[in-house]
Amino acid sequence: MATTKPRGTLTLAEFCEELQISPRTFYEWRAKRRAPRCIKLPNGELRIRRTAYEQWLDAQEEAA
């Protein structure tokens, strides 16, 4: 059974591809609470709302 992706969300793979980081880096950021907020689906997969990603990205820019 294929999992459909909710509109306006990124999969973990899409997030990592956009930032050119490894999933390991994402999980390290998540453990340190430096990653954007995620939605955990019942099957355990993570999704990141596009709006949360953009807000998180803006906050990183301000901190630079």
PDB file of N, CA, C, O and CB in Angstrom:
ATOM      1  N   MET A   1       0.852  -1.184   0.000  1.00  0.00           N
ATOM      2  CA  MET A   1       0.000   0.000   0.000  1.00  0.00           C
ATOM      3  C   MET A   1       0.895   1.243   0.000  1.00  0.00           C
ATOM      4  O   MET A   1       1.735   1.402   0.886  1.00  0.00           O
ATOM      5  CB  MET A   1      -0.968   0.000   1.235  1.00  0.00           C
ATOM      6  N   ALA A   2       0.724   2.091  -0.953  1.00  0.00           N
ATOM      7  CA  ALA A   2       1.541   3.301  -1.086  1.00  0.00           C
ATOM      8  C   ALA A   2       1.056   4.377  -0.124  1.00  0.00           C
ATOM      9  O   ALA A   2      -0.143   4.545   0.101  1.00  0.00           O
ATOM     10  CB  ALA A   2       1.507   3.826  -2.537  1.00  0.00           C
ATOM     11  N   THR A   3       2.020   5.101   0.438  1.00  0.00           N
ATOM     12  CA  THR A   3       1.694   6.209   1.334  1.00  0.00           C
ATOM     13  C   THR A   3       1.577   7.473   0.497  1.00  0.00           C
ATOM     14  O   THR A   3       2.481   7.796  -0.273  1.00  0.00           O
ATOM     15  CB  THR A   3       2.774   6.376   2.461  1.00  0.00           C
ATOM     16  N   THR A   4       0.482   8.179   0.640  1.00  0.00           N
ATOM     17  CA  THR A   4       0.344   9.436  -0.079  1.00  0.00           C
ATOM     18  C   THR A   4       0.848  10.560   0.795  1.00  0.00           C
ATOM     19  O   THR A   4       0.749  10.511   2.021  1.00  0.00           O
ATOM     20  CB  THR A   4      -1.117   9.684  -0.501  1.00  0.00           C
ATOM     21  N   LYS A   5       1.384  11.560   0.155  1.00  0.00           N
ATOM     22  CA  LYS A   5       1.971  12.683   0.881  1.00  0.00           C
ATOM     23  C   LYS A   5       0.957  13.809   0.968  1.00  0.00           C
ATOM     24  O   LYS A   5       0.412  14.233  -0.052  1.00  0.00           O
ATOM     25  CB  LYS A   5       3.272  13.170   0.198  1.00  0.00           C
ATOM     26  N   PRO A   6       0.693  14.309   2.198  1.00  0.00           N
ATOM     27  CA  PRO A   6      -0.220  15.445   2.316  1.00  0.00           C
ATOM     28  C   PRO A   6       0.310  16.651   1.547  1.00  0.00           C
ATOM     29  O   PRO A   6       1.519  16.871   1.467  1.00  0.00           O
ATOM     30  CB  PRO A   6      -0.433  15.812   3.793  1.00  0.00           C
ATOM     31  N   ARG A   7      -0.603  17.417   0.991  1.00  0.00           N
ATOM     32  CA  ARG A   7      -0.195  18.627   0.269  1.00  0.00           C
ATOM     33  C   ARG A   7       0.504  19.595   1.204  1.00  0.00           C
ATOM     34  O   ARG A   7       0.188  19.687   2.390  1.00  0.00           O
ATOM     35  CB  ARG A   7      -1.409  19.307  -0.384  1.00  0.00           C
ATOM     36  N   GLY A   8       1.457  20.312   0.641  1.00  0.00           N
ATOM     37  CA  GLY A   8       2.134  21.329   1.423  1.00  0.00           C
ATOM     38  C   GLY A   8       3.142  20.778   2.411  1.00  0.00           C
ATOM     39  O   GLY A   8       3.540  21.473   3.345  1.00  0.00           O
ATOM     40  N   THR A   9       3.561  19.531   2.213  1.00  0.00           N
ATOM     41  CA  THR A   9       4.546  18.943   3.113  1.00  0.00           C
ATOM     42  C   THR A   9       5.738  18.418   2.320  1.00  0.00           C
ATOM     43  O   THR A   9       5.659  18.178   1.115  1.00  0.00           O
ATOM     44  CB  THR A   9       3.914  17.813   3.947  1.00  0.00           C
ATOM     45  N   LEU A  10       6.829  18.250   3.034  1.00  0.00           N
ATOM     46  CA  LEU A  10       8.036  17.659   2.463  1.00  0.00           C
ATOM     47  C   LEU A  10       8.301  16.333   3.156  1.00  0.00           C
ATOM     48  O   LEU A  10       8.085  16.201   4.360  1.00  0.00           O
ATOM     49  CB  LEU A  10       9.258  18.616   2.606  1.00  0.00           C
ATOM     50  N   THR A  11       8.763  15.365   2.403  1.00  0.00           N
ATOM     51  CA  THR A  11       9.241  14.143   3.027  1.00  0.00           C
ATOM     52  C   THR A  11      10.632  14.430   3.572  1.00  0.00           C
ATOM     53  O   THR A  11      11.235  15.449   3.238  1.00  0.00           O
ATOM     54  CB  THR A  11       9.254  12.941   2.017  1.00  0.00           C
ATOM     55  N   LEU A  12      11.130  13.555   4.390  1.00  0.00           N
ATOM     56  CA  LEU A  12      12.476  13.710   4.915  1.00  0.00           C
ATOM     57  C   LEU A  12      13.490  13.730   3.770  1.00  0.00           C
ATOM     58  O   LEU A  12      14.432  14.523   3.783  1.00  0.00           O
ATOM     59  CB  LEU A  12      12.802  12.578   5.908  1.00  0.00           C
ATOM     60  N   ALA A  13      13.293  12.858   2.783  1.00  0.00           N
ATOM     61  CA  ALA A  13      14.202  12.809   1.633  1.00  0.00           C
ATOM     62  C   ALA A  13      14.186  14.124   0.850  1.00  0.00           C
ATOM     63  O   ALA A  13      15.233  14.601   0.413  1.00  0.00           O
ATOM     64  CB  ALA A  13      13.824  11.646   0.707  1.00  0.00           C
ATOM     65  N   GLU A  14      12.998  14.708   0.674  1.00  0.00           N
ATOM     66  CA  GLU A  14      12.894  15.981  -0.050  1.00  0.00           C
ATOM     67  C   GLU A  14      13.570  17.105   0.727  1.00  0.00           C
ATOM     68  O   GLU A  14      14.262  17.938   0.142  1.00  0.00           O
ATOM     69  CB  GLU A  14      11.418  16.335  -0.311  1.00  0.00           C
ATOM     70  N   PHE A  15      13.371  17.131   2.044  1.00  0.00           N
ATOM     71  CA  PHE A  15      14.010  18.142   2.885  1.00  0.00           C
ATOM     72  C   PHE A  15      15.526  18.042   2.776  1.00  0.00           C
ATOM     73  O   PHE A  15      16.209  19.044   2.561  1.00  0.00           O
ATOM     74  CB  PHE A  15      13.568  17.987   4.353  1.00  0.00           C
ATOM     75  N   CYS A  16      16.042  16.837   2.925  1.00  0.00           N
ATOM     76  CA  CYS A  16      17.490  16.625   2.866  1.00  0.00           C
ATOM     77  C   CYS A  16      18.045  16.969   1.484  1.00  0.00           C
ATOM     78  O   CYS A  16      19.134  17.531   1.374  1.00  0.00           O
ATOM     79  CB  CYS A  16      17.831  15.172   3.221  1.00  0.00           C
ATOM     80  N   GLU A  17      17.303  16.634   0.438  1.00  0.00           N
ATOM     81  CA  GLU A  17      17.744  16.948  -0.916  1.00  0.00           C
ATOM     82  C   GLU A  17      17.807  18.462  -1.136  1.00  0.00           C
ATOM     83  O   GLU A  17      18.761  18.967  -1.728  1.00  0.00           O
ATOM     84  CB  GLU A  17      16.805  16.300  -1.943  1.00  0.00           C
ATOM     85  N   GLU A  18      16.795  19.178  -0.663  1.00  0.00           N
ATOM     86  CA  GLU A  18      16.771  20.636  -0.843  1.00  0.00           C
ATOM     87  C   GLU A  18      17.955  21.302  -0.154  1.00  0.00           C
ATOM     88  O   GLU A  18      18.520  22.261  -0.679  1.00  0.00           O
ATOM     89  CB  GLU A  18      15.461  21.219  -0.302  1.00  0.00           C
ATOM     90  N   LEU A  19      18.335  20.797   1.025  1.00  0.00           N
ATOM     91  CA  LEU A  19      19.431  21.398   1.786  1.00  0.00           C
ATOM     92  C   LEU A  19      20.776  20.737   1.502  1.00  0.00           C
ATOM     93  O   LEU A  19      21.813  21.189   1.987  1.00  0.00           O
ATOM     94  CB  LEU A  19      19.132  21.320   3.265  1.00  0.00           C
ATOM     95  N   GLN A  20      20.750  19.667   0.717  1.00  0.00           N
ATOM     96  CA  GLN A  20      21.949  18.894   0.395  1.00  0.00           C
ATOM     97  C   GLN A  20      22.646  18.418   1.665  1.00  0.00           C
ATOM     98  O   GLN A  20      23.851  18.595   1.845  1.00  0.00           O
ATOM     99  CB  GLN A  20      22.915  19.730  -0.455  1.00  0.00           C
ATOM    100  N   ILE A  21      21.840  17.801   2.545  1.00  0.00           N
ATOM    101  CA  ILE A  21      22.359  17.212   3.775  1.00  0.00           C
ATOM    102  C   ILE A  21      21.964  15.740   3.801  1.00  0.00           C
ATOM    103  O   ILE A  21      21.087  15.306   3.054  1.00  0.00           O
ATOM    104  CB  ILE A  21      21.822  17.964   5.040  1.00  0.00           C
ATOM    105  N   SER A  22      22.616  14.989   4.661  1.00  0.00           N
ATOM    106  CA  SER A  22      22.276  13.578   4.814  1.00  0.00           C
ATOM    107  C   SER A  22      21.150  13.427   5.834  1.00  0.00           C
ATOM    108  O   SER A  22      20.947  14.302   6.676  1.00  0.00           O
ATOM    109  CB  SER A  22      23.516  12.755   5.246  1.00  0.00           C
ATOM    110  N   PRO A  23      20.423  12.319   5.756  1.00  0.00           N
ATOM    111  CA  PRO A  23      19.408  12.068   6.786  1.00  0.00           C
ATOM    112  C   PRO A  23      20.032  12.035   8.192  1.00  0.00           C
ATOM    113  O   PRO A  23      19.399  12.443   9.166  1.00  0.00           O
ATOM    114  CB  PRO A  23      18.679  10.738   6.501  1.00  0.00           C
ATOM    115  N   ARG A  24      21.245  11.560   8.286  1.00  0.00           N
ATOM    116  CA  ARG A  24      21.932  11.528   9.584  1.00  0.00           C
ATOM    117  C   ARG A  24      22.066  12.945  10.156  1.00  0.00           C
ATOM    118  O   ARG A  24      21.828  13.164  11.343  1.00  0.00           O
ATOM    119  CB  ARG A  24      23.332  10.871   9.443  1.00  0.00           C
ATOM    120  N   THR A  25      22.447  13.900   9.306  1.00  0.00           N
ATOM    121  CA  THR A  25      22.551  15.293   9.748  1.00  0.00           C
ATOM    122  C   THR A  25      21.201  15.798  10.224  1.00  0.00           C
ATOM    123  O   THR A  25      21.117  16.478  11.246  1.00  0.00           O
ATOM    124  CB  THR A  25      23.084  16.188   8.617  1.00  0.00           C
ATOM    125  N   PHE A  26      20.141  15.470   9.488  1.00  0.00           N
ATOM    126  CA  PHE A  26      18.800  15.884   9.900  1.00  0.00           C
ATOM    127  C   PHE A  26      18.484  15.349  11.292  1.00  0.00           C
ATOM    128  O   PHE A  26      18.017  16.096  12.152  1.00  0.00           O
ATOM    129  CB  PHE A  26      17.746  15.397   8.888  1.00  0.00           C
ATOM    130  N   TYR A  27      18.732  14.069  11.516  1.00  0.00           N
ATOM    131  CA  TYR A  27      18.412  13.474  12.813  1.00  0.00           C
ATOM    132  C   TYR A  27      19.273  14.057  13.937  1.00  0.00           C
ATOM    133  O   TYR A  27      18.819  14.160  15.076  1.00  0.00           O
ATOM    134  CB  TYR A  27      18.595  11.960  12.752  1.00  0.00           C
ATOM    135  N   GLU A  28      20.510  14.438  13.620  1.00  0.00           N
ATOM    136  CA  GLU A  28      21.344  15.111  14.620  1.00  0.00           C
ATOM    137  C   GLU A  28      20.738  16.469  14.972  1.00  0.00           C
ATOM    138  O   GLU A  28      20.648  16.821  16.148  1.00  0.00           O
ATOM    139  CB  GLU A  28      22.799  15.283  14.101  1.00  0.00           C
ATOM    140  N   TRP A  29      20.322  17.232  13.958  1.00  0.00           N
ATOM    141  CA  TRP A  29      19.676  18.521  14.192  1.00  0.00           C
ATOM    142  C   TRP A  29      18.405  18.331  15.001  1.00  0.00           C
ATOM    143  O   TRP A  29      18.129  19.102  15.920  1.00  0.00           O
ATOM    144  CB  TRP A  29      19.362  19.225  12.862  1.00  0.00           C
ATOM    145  N   ARG A  30      17.634  17.311  14.663  1.00  0.00           N
ATOM    146  CA  ARG A  30      16.371  17.044  15.355  1.00  0.00           C
ATOM    147  C   ARG A  30      16.625  16.728  16.826  1.00  0.00           C
ATOM    148  O   ARG A  30      15.898  17.208  17.697  1.00  0.00           O
ATOM    149  CB  ARG A  30      15.619  15.877  14.680  1.00  0.00           C
ATOM    150  N   ALA A  31      17.644  15.930  17.108  1.00  0.00           N
ATOM    151  CA  ALA A  31      17.982  15.578  18.485  1.00  0.00           C
ATOM    152  C   ALA A  31      18.396  16.819  19.284  1.00  0.00           C
ATOM    153  O   ALA A  31      18.157  16.899  20.489  1.00  0.00           O
ATOM    154  CB  ALA A  31      19.110  14.533  18.506  1.00  0.00           C
ATOM    155  N   LYS A  32      19.017  17.780  18.601  1.00  0.00           N
ATOM    156  CA  LYS A  32      19.459  19.021  19.254  1.00  0.00           C
ATOM    157  C   LYS A  32      18.395  20.113  19.191  1.00  0.00           C
ATOM    158  O   LYS A  32      18.627  21.245  19.614  1.00  0.00           O
ATOM    159  CB  LYS A  32      20.747  19.524  18.609  1.00  0.00           C
ATOM    160  N   ARG A  33      17.217  19.756  18.653  1.00  0.00           N
ATOM    161  CA  ARG A  33      16.095  20.699  18.486  1.00  0.00           C
ATOM    162  C   ARG A  33      16.466  21.867  17.576  1.00  0.00           C
ATOM    163  O   ARG A  33      16.053  23.003  17.811  1.00  0.00           O
ATOM    164  CB  ARG A  33      15.643  21.234  19.851  1.00  0.00           C
ATOM    165  N   ARG A  34      17.239  21.582  16.550  1.00  0.00           N
ATOM    166  CA  ARG A  34      17.636  22.609  15.578  1.00  0.00           C
ATOM    167  C   ARG A  34      16.953  22.422  14.227  1.00  0.00           C
ATOM    168  O   ARG A  34      17.124  23.244  13.327  1.00  0.00           O
ATOM    169  CB  ARG A  34      19.144  22.594  15.390  1.00  0.00           C
ATOM    170  N   ALA A  35      16.195  21.366  14.083  1.00  0.00           N
ATOM    171  CA  ALA A  35      15.481  21.079  12.836  1.00  0.00           C
ATOM    172  C   ALA A  35      14.086  21.706  12.902  1.00  0.00           C
ATOM    173  O   ALA A  35      13.603  22.021  13.989  1.00  0.00           O
ATOM    174  CB  ALA A  35      15.385  19.536  12.585  1.00  0.00           C
ATOM    175  N   PRO A  36      13.439  21.887  11.755  1.00  0.00           N
ATOM    176  CA  PRO A  36      12.064  22.401  11.782  1.00  0.00           C
ATOM    177  C   PRO A  36      11.126  21.379  12.421  1.00  0.00           C
ATOM    178  O   PRO A  36      11.428  20.186  12.470  1.00  0.00           O
ATOM    179  CB  PRO A  36      11.582  22.748  10.353  1.00  0.00           C
ATOM    180  N   ARG A  37       9.998  21.860  12.903  1.00  0.00           N
ATOM    181  CA  ARG A  37       8.990  20.977  13.496  1.00  0.00           C
ATOM    182  C   ARG A  37       8.515  19.974  12.467  1.00  0.00           C
ATOM    183  O   ARG A  37       8.397  20.289  11.283  1.00  0.00           O
ATOM    184  CB  ARG A  37       7.798  21.786  14.044  1.00  0.00           C
ATOM    185  N   CYS A  38       8.244  18.771  12.925  1.00  0.00           N
ATOM    186  CA  CYS A  38       7.828  17.679  12.041  1.00  0.00           C
ATOM    187  C   CYS A  38       6.463  17.137  12.451  1.00  0.00           C
ATOM    188  O   CYS A  38       6.009  17.307  13.583  1.00  0.00           O
ATOM    189  CB  CYS A  38       8.870  16.549  12.055  1.00  0.00           C
ATOM    190  N   ILE A  39       5.841  16.491  11.503  1.00  0.00           N
ATOM    191  CA  ILE A  39       4.606  15.752  11.732  1.00  0.00           C
ATOM    192  C   ILE A  39       5.001  14.282  11.665  1.00  0.00           C
ATOM    193  O   ILE A  39       5.612  13.845  10.689  1.00  0.00           O
ATOM    194  CB  ILE A  39       3.466  16.122  10.671  1.00  0.00           C
ATOM    195  N   LYS A  40       4.656  13.521  12.695  1.00  0.00           N
ATOM    196  CA  LYS A  40       4.943  12.089  12.674  1.00  0.00           C
ATOM    197  C   LYS A  40       3.665  11.355  12.300  1.00  0.00           C
ATOM    198  O   LYS A  40       2.667  11.423  13.018  1.00  0.00           O
ATOM    199  CB  LYS A  40       5.495  11.595  14.053  1.00  0.00           C
ATOM    200  N   LEU A  41       3.702  10.660  11.188  1.00  0.00           N
ATOM    201  CA  LEU A  41       2.542   9.923  10.710  1.00  0.00           C
ATOM    202  C   LEU A  41       2.379   8.625  11.496  1.00  0.00           C
ATOM    203  O   LEU A  41       3.329   8.161  12.127  1.00  0.00           O
ATOM    204  CB  LEU A  41       2.670   9.630   9.207  1.00  0.00           C
ATOM    205  N   PRO A  42       1.176   8.030  11.464  1.00  0.00           N
ATOM    206  CA  PRO A  42       0.958   6.772  12.190  1.00  0.00           C
ATOM    207  C   PRO A  42       1.930   5.654  11.795  1.00  0.00           C
ATOM    208  O   PRO A  42       2.213   4.767  12.601  1.00  0.00           O
ATOM    209  CB  PRO A  42      -0.454   6.301  11.961  1.00  0.00           C
ATOM    210  N   ASN A  43       2.439   5.692  10.568  1.00  0.00           N
ATOM    211  CA  ASN A  43       3.382   4.659  10.130  1.00  0.00           C
ATOM    212  C   ASN A  43       4.818   4.989  10.537  1.00  0.00           C
ATOM    213  O   ASN A  43       5.740   4.246  10.200  1.00  0.00           O
ATOM    214  CB  ASN A  43       3.301   4.483   8.617  1.00  0.00           C
ATOM    215  N   GLY A  44       5.018   6.107  11.265  1.00  0.00           N
ATOM    216  CA  GLY A  44       6.339   6.474  11.757  1.00  0.00           C
ATOM    217  C   GLY A  44       7.115   7.414  10.856  1.00  0.00           C
ATOM    218  O   GLY A  44       8.139   7.960  11.265  1.00  0.00           O
ATOM    219  N   GLU A  45       6.634   7.611   9.623  1.00  0.00           N
ATOM    220  CA  GLU A  45       7.326   8.522   8.716  1.00  0.00           C
ATOM    221  C   GLU A  45       7.150   9.962   9.167  1.00  0.00           C
ATOM    222  O   GLU A  45       6.154  10.317   9.797  1.00  0.00           O
ATOM    223  CB  GLU A  45       6.812   8.350   7.282  1.00  0.00           C
ATOM    224  N   LEU A  46       8.138  10.785   8.833  1.00  0.00           N
ATOM    225  CA  LEU A  46       8.085  12.202   9.184  1.00  0.00           C
ATOM    226  C   LEU A  46       7.737  13.039   7.968  1.00  0.00           C
ATOM    227  O   LEU A  46       8.117  12.717   6.843  1.00  0.00           O
ATOM    228  CB  LEU A  46       9.417  12.662   9.778  1.00  0.00           C
ATOM    229  N   ARG A  47       7.015  14.108   8.208  1.00  0.00           N
ATOM    230  CA  ARG A  47       6.719  15.104   7.188  1.00  0.00           C
ATOM    231  C   ARG A  47       7.010  16.468   7.794  1.00  0.00           C
ATOM    232  O   ARG A  47       6.858  16.676   8.997  1.00  0.00           O
ATOM    233  CB  ARG A  47       5.230  15.002   6.684  1.00  0.00           C
ATOM    234  N   ILE A  48       7.428  17.385   6.946  1.00  0.00           N
ATOM    235  CA  ILE A  48       7.699  18.754   7.376  1.00  0.00           C
ATOM    236  C   ILE A  48       6.794  19.665   6.570  1.00  0.00           C
ATOM    237  O   ILE A  48       6.822  19.651   5.339  1.00  0.00           O
ATOM    238  CB  ILE A  48       9.214  19.139   7.190  1.00  0.00           C
ATOM    239  N   ARG A  49       5.993  20.455   7.262  1.00  0.00           N
ATOM    240  CA  ARG A  49       5.129  21.397   6.549  1.00  0.00           C
ATOM    241  C   ARG A  49       6.001  22.387   5.791  1.00  0.00           C
ATOM    242  O   ARG A  49       7.008  22.866   6.313  1.00  0.00           O
ATOM    243  CB  ARG A  49       4.172  22.140   7.532  1.00  0.00           C
ATOM    244  N   ARG A  50       5.613  22.689   4.566  1.00  0.00           N
ATOM    245  CA  ARG A  50       6.369  23.651   3.752  1.00  0.00           C
ATOM    246  C   ARG A  50       6.462  24.989   4.485  1.00  0.00           C
ATOM    247  O   ARG A  50       7.512  25.631   4.464  1.00  0.00           O
ATOM    248  CB  ARG A  50       5.702  23.842   2.357  1.00  0.00           C
ATOM    249  N   THR A  51       5.386  25.411   5.125  1.00  0.00           N
ATOM    250  CA  THR A  51       5.406  26.695   5.848  1.00  0.00           C
ATOM    251  C   THR A  51       6.385  26.645   7.021  1.00  0.00           C
ATOM    252  O   THR A  51       7.093  27.620   7.271  1.00  0.00           O
ATOM    253  CB  THR A  51       3.988  27.053   6.357  1.00  0.00           C
ATOM    254  N   ALA A  52       6.436  25.517   7.746  1.00  0.00           N
ATOM    255  CA  ALA A  52       7.384  25.375   8.866  1.00  0.00           C
ATOM    256  C   ALA A  52       8.817  25.391   8.342  1.00  0.00           C
ATOM    257  O   ALA A  52       9.705  25.976   8.961  1.00  0.00           O
ATOM    258  CB  ALA A  52       7.114  24.062   9.659  1.00  0.00           C
ATOM    259  N   TYR A  53       9.035  24.746   7.199  1.00  0.00           N
ATOM    260  CA  TYR A  53      10.362  24.729   6.578  1.00  0.00           C
ATOM    261  C   TYR A  53      10.793  26.146   6.201  1.00  0.00           C
ATOM    262  O   TYR A  53      11.925  26.546   6.472  1.00  0.00           O
ATOM    263  CB  TYR A  53      10.368  23.818   5.329  1.00  0.00           C
ATOM    264  N   GLU A  54       9.894  26.899   5.580  1.00  0.00           N
ATOM    265  CA  GLU A  54      10.235  28.260   5.150  1.00  0.00           C
ATOM    266  C   GLU A  54      10.494  29.176   6.346  1.00  0.00           C
ATOM    267  O   GLU A  54      11.412  29.995   6.304  1.00  0.00           O
ATOM    268  CB  GLU A  54       9.111  28.840   4.282  1.00  0.00           C
ATOM    269  N   GLN A  55       9.697  29.050   7.410  1.00  0.00           N
ATOM    270  CA  GLN A  55       9.919  29.841   8.625  1.00  0.00           C
ATOM    271  C   GLN A  55      11.247  29.472   9.263  1.00  0.00           C
ATOM    272  O   GLN A  55      11.998  30.347   9.693  1.00  0.00           O
ATOM    273  CB  GLN A  55       8.770  29.632   9.630  1.00  0.00           C
ATOM    274  N   TRP A  56      11.539  28.183   9.326  1.00  0.00           N
ATOM    275  CA  TRP A  56      12.800  27.710   9.885  1.00  0.00           C
ATOM    276  C   TRP A  56      13.980  28.237   9.070  1.00  0.00           C
ATOM    277  O   TRP A  56      14.986  28.677   9.627  1.00  0.00           O
ATOM    278  CB  TRP A  56      12.825  26.172   9.931  1.00  0.00           C
ATOM    279  N   LEU A  57      13.843  28.187   7.745  1.00  0.00           N
ATOM    280  CA  LEU A  57      14.905  28.665   6.858  1.00  0.00           C
ATOM    281  C   LEU A  57      15.134  30.161   7.064  1.00  0.00           C
ATOM    282  O   LEU A  57      16.281  30.607   7.117  1.00  0.00           O
ATOM    283  CB  LEU A  57      14.554  28.374   5.382  1.00  0.00           C
ATOM    284  N   ASP A  58      14.063  30.938   7.180  1.00  0.00           N
ATOM    285  CA  ASP A  58      14.178  32.376   7.444  1.00  0.00           C
ATOM    286  C   ASP A  58      14.909  32.626   8.767  1.00  0.00           C
ATOM    287  O   ASP A  58      15.743  33.528   8.847  1.00  0.00           O
ATOM    288  CB  ASP A  58      12.778  33.033   7.473  1.00  0.00           C
ATOM    289  N   ALA A  59      14.611  31.850   9.787  1.00  0.00           N
ATOM    290  CA  ALA A  59      15.259  32.017  11.088  1.00  0.00           C
ATOM    291  C   ALA A  59      16.744  31.705  10.998  1.00  0.00           C
ATOM    292  O   ALA A  59      17.546  32.321  11.700  1.00  0.00           O
ATOM    293  CB  ALA A  59      14.596  31.121  12.138  1.00  0.00           C
ATOM    294  N   GLN A  60      17.122  30.760  10.150  1.00  0.00           N
ATOM    295  CA  GLN A  60      18.535  30.436   9.971  1.00  0.00           C
ATOM    296  C   GLN A  60      19.264  31.592   9.297  1.00  0.00           C
ATOM    297  O   GLN A  60      20.420  31.874   9.612  1.00  0.00           O
ATOM    298  CB  GLN A  60      18.695  29.148   9.144  1.00  0.00           C
ATOM    299  N   GLU A  61      18.587  32.252   8.375  1.00  0.00           N
ATOM    300  CA  GLU A  61      19.171  33.379   7.674  1.00  0.00           C
ATOM    301  C   GLU A  61      19.447  34.516   8.655  1.00  0.00           C
ATOM    302  O   GLU A  61      20.511  35.133   8.604  1.00  0.00           O
ATOM    303  CB  GLU A  61      18.244  33.851   6.539  1.00  0.00           C
ATOM    304  N   GLU A  62      18.506  34.796   9.539  1.00  0.00           N
ATOM    305  CA  GLU A  62      18.671  35.871  10.518  1.00  0.00           C
ATOM    306  C   GLU A  62      19.813  35.572  11.476  1.00  0.00           C
ATOM    307  O   GLU A  62      20.492  36.488  11.941  1.00  0.00           O
ATOM    308  CB  GLU A  62      17.377  36.083  11.299  1.00  0.00           C
ATOM    309  N   ALA A  63      20.027  34.302  11.773  1.00  0.00           N
ATOM    310  CA  ALA A  63      21.075  33.926  12.711  1.00  0.00           C
ATOM    311  C   ALA A  63      22.467  33.954  12.070  1.00  0.00           C
ATOM    312  O   ALA A  63      23.477  33.968  12.774  1.00  0.00           O
ATOM    313  CB  ALA A  63      20.794  32.546  13.268  1.00  0.00           C
ATOM    314  N   ALA A  64      22.515  33.962  10.764  1.00  0.00           N
ATOM    315  CA  ALA A  64      23.813  33.899  10.064  1.00  0.00           C
ATOM    316  C   ALA A  64      24.571  35.211  10.151  1.00  0.00           C
ATOM    317  O   ALA A  64      25.675  35.323   9.617  1.00  0.00           O
ATOM    318  CB  ALA A  64      23.609  33.529   8.599  1.00  0.00           C
TER     319      ALA A  64
END
